[in-house]
Structures are given as C-alpha cells and as structure tokens.
Amino acid sequence: MRLYGLKNCDTCRKAAKALDGAVLVDIRADPMDPGLRAAAYAQFGAALVNTRSTTWRGLDEVERARPALELLAEHPALMKRPLIVDDQGAMHLGWGKDVQAALLGK
C-alpha cells in the first residue's frame, strides 16, 4: 500500500502509522507519476484539489483558473492528502472515517 502525501503532513503521518506496512511517498521529493495523478483526478474530480490549503489561497485568480492537473503537477501541496493506493490498485482520498472503515475495517 502506498500513501501519496507530504512527510510533514499530520494527516499523512497518522494514516501511515495506522496502516501497517504502508509506504509514505512524499510528493514534493518524489513527484507523482502523471498517469496516477490523471487516474486519481478521473476518480475524484475537483475533490483532489484542496481549495482550503494555504497554497491555494496564495494563488491568484489566473493561476486558480488553470487546469487542475497542471496545478497539481506544479504545486504538489495542492493535492488533498493522503491519496492511498491499496494493494489491489483501489484509490482512497483523505483519512476520514469512511476511508478508515474501508481500509481498517472499523
């Protein structure tokens, strides 16, 4: 299982700790494969972009109007975190109770 996020993100660290054997991939240090990013966007749509982040608030209107995949490639911290890809290839976004239930059976 792989978690795509940021090593300094509390939510990503909580998810990695709870998911035994999961590997946390820091998307700033190791950029996400464009194919995976596109697949995640196809599944989650606009929810993949965290519009509540400080990175988003720092963008001007022209930047915000750019296509989401371009923004995510240029500003990895804009992605809602973590993006979890399980061993079967299923994707989960965030670390809410729904994702925890799906992955931990709680």
C-alpha positions in Angstrom: 0.0 0.0 0.0 1.3 3.5 -0.9 0.2 6.8 0.6 0.9 9.8 -1.5 1.2 13.0 0.5 3.7 15.1 2.4 6.1 13.8 5.1 5.3 16.8 7.3 1.5 16.4 7.0 0.0 15.3 10.3 -2.9 13.5 8.5 -0.5 11.6 6.2 1.6 10.5 9.2 -1.5 9.4 11.1 -2.6 7.3 8.1 0.9 5.8 7.6 1.0 4.8 11.3 -2.4 3.2 11.2 -1.8 1.3 8.0 0.7 -1.3 8.9 3.4 -1.7 6.2 2.2 1.3 4.2 4.8 3.4 2.4 4.5 7.2 2.5 5.6 8.8 -0.7 6.5 12.5 -0.3 5.1 14.0 -3.5 7.4 17.1 -3.1 10.6 15.0 -3.0 9.3 12.2 -5.4 6.8 13.7 -7.8 3.7 11.6 -8.5 3.5 9.8 -11.8 1.4 11.8 -14.3 -0.7 8.7 -15.1 -1.5 8.1 -11.4 -2.4 11.8 -11.0 -4.7 11.6 -14.0 -6.4 8.4 -12.8 -6.9 10.0 -9.3 -8.4 13.1 -10.9 -10.7 10.9 -13.1 -11.9 9.2 -9.9 -12.1 12.1 -7.5 -12.5 15.1 -9.8 -12.3 18.5 -8.2 -12.1 16.9 -4.7 -8.5 16.1 -5.5 -7.6 19.8 -5.3 -7.5 21.1 -1.7 -9.0 24.6 -2.1 -8.7 25.2 1.7 -4.9 25.0 1.7 -2.5 27.9 2.2 -1.0 27.1 -1.2 -4.4 27.6 -2.9 -5.0 30.8 -1.0 -1.6 32.0 -2.3 -2.6 31.6 -5.9 -4.1 34.5 -7.9 -7.3 34.1 -9.9 -5.4 33.4 -13.2 -3.5 30.5 -11.6 -6.6 29.1 -10.0 -8.3 29.0 -13.4 -5.6 26.7 -14.9 -6.5 23.0 -15.4 -6.4 21.1 -12.1 -3.8 18.5 -13.4 -1.4 21.3 -14.4 -1.8 22.9 -11.0 -1.2 19.6 -9.1 1.9 18.9 -11.2 3.3 22.4 -10.4 2.1 22.7 -6.8 2.0 19.2 -5.2 0.9 20.6 -1.9 -2.5 21.5 -3.5 -3.5 17.8 -3.5 -5.9 16.7 -0.9 -4.0 14.2 1.3 -3.3 11.5 1.5 -4.1 9.7 -1.7 -4.0 6.0 -0.7 -3.5 3.3 -3.3 -4.1 -0.2 -1.8 -2.5 -3.4 -3.0 -5.4 -4.1 -5.4 -5.0 -0.7 -7.0 -8.1 0.9 -5.5 -7.7 4.5 -4.6 -8.9 6.4 -1.5 -8.7 10.1 -0.8 -8.2 11.6 2.6 -8.2 10.0 6.0 -11.9 10.4 7.0 -13.9 7.8 8.8 -15.1 6.4 5.5 -11.6 5.7 4.3 -10.5 4.3 7.8 -13.5 2.0 7.7 -12.7 0.8 4.2 -9.0 0.1 5.0 -9.1 -0.8 8.7 -12.5 -2.4 8.9 -13.5 0.0 11.7 
